Amino acid sequence: QVQLVESGGGLVQAGGPLRLSCAASGRTFDDYAMAWFRQASGKEREFVAAFSWFNGDGDTTYYGDSVKGRFTISGDNAKNTVYLQMNSLKPEDTAVYYCAARRSIVIATVDPAYDYWGQGTQVTVSS
């Protein structure tokens, strides 16, 4: 019912910035939470950041420990899009980044809490 499409991934040098986008379609609820997860080759899926807004009344953000101070999540409700601005990228950030959404205003940091997932976009950070 809800489709998520990530974009913006690519190859970037260590220390550089990159911005990912996730466009949602078919969403029924105006108030919801969205998140970014990532999965490196041979590793488990890891929480990156989450975002929740209330029809323009405000927002809430939360970040995984490994990206605090470097990544920023934000959203554009009018476009049904969430962004992940990644700065000071490190080779360890290399992974497939997935967008997720859940029909709740409550922030969650575990993947079972999310109802919908995108196909992922590859981010590769070179040394």
C-alpha positions as CSV (number, residue, x, y, z in Angstrom):
1,Q,0.0,0.0,0.0
2,V,2.9,2.3,0.7
3,Q,5.9,2.4,-1.7
4,L,9.3,3.9,-0.8
5,V,12.0,4.7,-3.3
6,E,15.5,5.7,-2.2
7,S,17.9,7.7,-4.3
8,G,21.1,9.7,-4.0
9,G,23.5,6.9,-3.3
10,G,26.9,6.6,-5.0
11,L,30.6,6.7,-4.6
12,V,32.1,9.4,-2.4
13,Q,35.5,10.1,-0.9
14,A,36.1,9.8,2.8
15,G,35.3,13.0,4.6
16,G,32.8,14.1,2.0
17,P,29.1,14.7,2.1
18,L,26.2,12.8,0.5
19,R,22.4,13.3,0.7
20,L,19.9,10.5,0.4
21,S,16.3,10.9,-0.4
22,C,13.3,8.6,0.2
23,A,10.1,9.4,-1.6
24,A,6.9,7.8,-0.3
25,S,3.7,7.2,-2.3
26,G,0.3,5.7,-1.3
27,R,0.5,6.9,2.3
28,T,-2.8,7.2,4.1
29,F,-1.8,8.9,7.3
30,D,-0.3,12.4,7.6
31,D,1.4,11.7,10.9
32,Y,4.0,9.0,10.7
33,A,7.5,8.0,11.5
34,M,10.3,7.2,9.0
35,A,13.7,5.9,9.4
36,W,17.0,5.0,7.7
37,F,18.7,1.7,8.2
38,R,21.8,0.4,6.6
39,Q,23.3,-3.0,5.9
40,A,27.0,-3.6,5.1
41,S,28.1,-6.7,3.3
42,G,28.2,-9.6,5.7
43,K,26.7,-7.6,8.6
44,E,23.3,-7.2,10.2
45,R,21.0,-4.4,9.4
46,E,21.7,-1.3,11.6
47,F,19.6,1.6,12.7
48,V,20.8,4.9,11.4
49,A,18.2,7.6,12.1
50,A,14.5,8.2,12.6
51,F,12.2,11.1,12.0
52,S,8.6,11.9,13.0
53,W,6.4,14.9,12.2
54,F,2.9,16.0,13.0
55,N,1.4,17.6,9.9
56,G,3.7,20.6,10.2
57,D,3.4,21.0,14.0
58,G,7.0,19.9,14.7
59,D,9.3,17.0,14.4
60,T,11.3,14.6,16.4
61,T,14.6,13.0,15.4
62,Y,16.8,10.2,16.8
63,Y,20.2,8.9,15.7
64,G,22.2,5.8,16.1
65,D,25.4,6.2,18.1
66,S,27.7,5.6,15.2
67,V,26.3,8.5,13.2
68,K,25.5,11.1,15.9
69,G,27.0,14.5,15.0
70,R,27.6,13.5,11.4
71,F,24.2,12.6,9.9
72,T,21.0,14.7,9.9
73,I,17.5,13.4,9.1
74,S,14.8,15.7,7.9
75,G,11.5,15.6,6.1
76,D,9.3,17.5,3.6
77,N,5.7,16.5,4.3
78,A,4.4,18.2,1.2
79,K,6.6,16.0,-0.9
80,N,6.2,12.9,1.2
81,T,10.0,12.7,1.3
82,V,12.6,12.1,4.0
83,Y,16.2,13.0,3.6
84,L,19.5,11.8,5.2
85,Q,22.3,14.3,5.0
86,M,25.5,12.5,5.6
87,N,28.7,14.4,6.4
88,S,32.2,13.4,7.3
89,L,31.7,10.1,5.7
90,K,34.0,7.2,6.7
91,P,34.7,3.9,4.9
92,E,32.8,2.2,7.6
93,D,29.7,4.0,6.4
94,T,29.7,1.9,3.2
95,A,26.5,0.0,3.1
96,V,23.1,-0.3,1.4
97,Y,20.9,2.3,2.9
98,Y,17.2,1.5,3.3
99,C,14.3,3.8,3.9
100,A,11.5,2.6,6.2
101,A,8.2,3.9,7.3
102,R,5.6,3.1,10.0
103,R,2.1,4.3,10.6
104,S,2.9,5.8,14.0
105,I,4.2,9.1,15.4
106,V,6.4,7.3,17.9
107,I,10.1,7.0,17.1
108,A,11.4,3.4,16.8
109,T,14.9,2.2,16.4
110,V,14.3,-1.5,15.5
111,D,13.4,-2.8,12.1
112,P,10.4,-4.9,13.1
113,A,8.7,-1.7,14.1
114,Y,8.5,-0.5,10.5
115,D,5.8,-1.6,8.1
116,Y,7.2,-0.5,4.7
117,W,10.7,-0.7,3.2
118,G,12.4,0.7,0.1
119,Q,14.7,-1.3,-2.2
120,G,17.8,0.3,-0.9
121,T,20.5,2.6,-2.3
122,Q,24.2,1.8,-2.3
123,V,26.6,4.2,-0.6
124,T,30.3,3.5,-1.0
125,V,32.9,5.5,0.8
126,S,36.5,5.2,-0.5
127,S,39.6,5.7,1.7
